[in-house]
Amino acid sequence: MNFLKRQFDDLRTGKLSFFFTVVVLFWIKTYAVYLAEFNLGIQNALQHFLLFFNPLSSAILFFAIALFWKGRARNIAFVMINLLMSFVLYANVVYYRFFNDFITVPVLLQAKTNNGLGGSALELINPLDILYFLDLIVIIGLMIFKKVKPQERLRFRSVMAVMTSAVLVFLLNLGLAEIDRPELLTRSFDRNYLVKYLGTHNFTIYDVIQNSKTSAKRAMADSNEVSEVENYVKANKVDPNPEYFGKAKGKNVIYVSMESLQTFVIDKEINGKEVTPFLNSLVEKEDAIYFDNFFHQTGQGKTSDAEFIMENGLFPLPQGAVFMTHANNTYQSAPAILKGEGYTSASFHGNYKTFWNRSEMYRSFGYDEFYDATYYDMSNEDEQLAYGLKDKPFFEDSMPMLEKLPQPFYTKFLSLSNHFPFDKHAEDSGFPEGEFGDGVVNRYFQTANYMDQALEDFFNNLKENGLYEDTVIVLYGDHYGISENHNNAMSKVMGKEINDFENAQLQRVPLYIIAPGVEGEVNHTFGGQVDVRTTLMHLLGVNTKDYLSFGQDLLAEDRKQIVPFRNGDVMSNEYSEIKGVCYDNETGQPVEEGSNACEEISKEATKRLELSDKVVYEDLLRFYEPEGYKPINREDYQYINPNPKSTDNPDEVTHEENHE
């Protein structure tokens, strides 16, 4: 009782009054940010209450640290803690404005490699964002005008009592969240859920803990762990379609990553002009298979995630990018598999090799060559973007290098022009901006048109150089370009309201497989990037029965049409579960309450994601070797250009000198 009395005495005498002022200001500010910036899918009164309530525990906990000091030192500590917490909150705001996602520890670790992203960040900052630091300005003002009296040091027990209250508030928060979302911390694949129920700062703590566990998972794994994955994968294999198996055997392979291209652009017209006339023409081409229900499945790694998924048949991670966090793992990627079929492999990219840590990840994939920015002339500013070379000079300058590769080859080209914020291409394309009241959306059609022109030039060059007839070309959209923060403009583009269901439909990206000699079609199967590796291998006549992947041949007759997403959503040919709501694809409306229409596909999607994460986190492929497969030795691959055309990136040169 004496202990509690001392705590009440501290409160009554005003020793904690300024502390509570700081906490309440930050609490209300955070709630206002949630409402203004994040679309968290609030569905009931309890969720709305939790959204209001969840900033409180972290605010009490972190500001309580300042109570260990006294006088001016305590006030300075309040300012520094507020500044740090406000920065974390605001960083998430800016990140969410484009990615519709929240920052994780792996994202922070990979930030140093994302050179050139500064322009994108500036595009997302609004002058009114200063209001998100208003509480900090207020408490500094109170100190300057001496409205805050220096406080004596609190008893240690008093400070610990405040911190304990923060834990109790969090446990209450978590208990209420578990009522609405059971097993929130153990089963959720959705960061939106975690922020909605627990808040940004509690999510950050959770993320730090999860990442520390990840490091331990690999250390604890052994060869027995791979059995569950192997049993599941082999039980769910589907036979390849005999009409297509081996139809492209021995042909070269060219992948083209079409930056940020979404399917809604195909056949779209602006002021009577086709946005992508060349890609439109491929839809009905006699040797092109076009998939119109194909979805990107990327997470926070975006373009690098797309590469990872399509070359490994595995899913990206729930936090961060595999390219950054698990580049040293053992993989059995497409370049490595085809090496056993006599293929040479190469990747072409108009940015430097440290971007997305490709120089390290490609070593684990077994790429023979990596032609990065040092192989291109980067001196012409008119041909440059913040992310590297524009598409037309990139494809044109890549042709001599492509022609020199021994055949058959497996290659990949990463385009860049159609990248947020979609600028610097008005004169290049000669295509008009859209008129949808949103600069980002308006410019998107210009850069998409420019990329379309560059692709047509590339195809013509392949034909002129005699490569086209002996090559399978896979064109794919890597991830979305227009986030749901632009849904007002996209409603005008699409001519209908963009709700959660319609936004999920916009995650379609184009997939073309052009294989001379293979009969073309428009294929309506529902599939995703995880299905592409198996599809390509079967076209090339490579049996995949012993490889561990979670994709199914897009051309197989008996495939399950289930498309899991990293945010917890799942699509099928009949139903879609979006943000926890089950929709009928035909009507676009939620199914009747109590229906279990999405139960099976949701369970299947969760299983695939869990097992894929197990493979990556525990590096299980080091314990598994398919029959006839020769493992990759990372030490055999070094990407050093002996005669670089460009050394504009001094960090890159220093890195390579040290690496060598």
Summary of the structure (lengths in Angstrom):
residues: 660
radius of gyration: 26.7
end to end distance: 67.9
largest distance: 90.0
contacts: 2173
relative contact order: 0.13
helix: 53%
strand: 10%
